[in-house]
Amino acid sequence: MANYCHECGTATQGNAPAAMSVTKTKTKVKVKRKPSAYNKAYAKQYAMLKKKHPRSKFAALAKKAHVATRKVMKR
């Protein structure tokens, strides 16, 4: 299996020197954002449409759900 340079990403041949080895870095834990009021309303509208039209494609239902959500959020 080839080793890769951590700076440029190119493959190195055979045994690479220690400076060329790939090191693992610590990654930050991604914080999940809470759903917005619009997102909650959209989910409700989408669920209602999906129940009425179970075989419709996602794109068609999503468009209708977004339109319905904007109408609900205007009130």
Secondary structure, 3 states (H helix, E strand, C coil): CCEECCCCCCEECCCCCHHHCCCCCCCCCCCCCCCCHHHHHHHHHHHHHHHHCCCCCHHHHHHHHHHHHHHHHHC
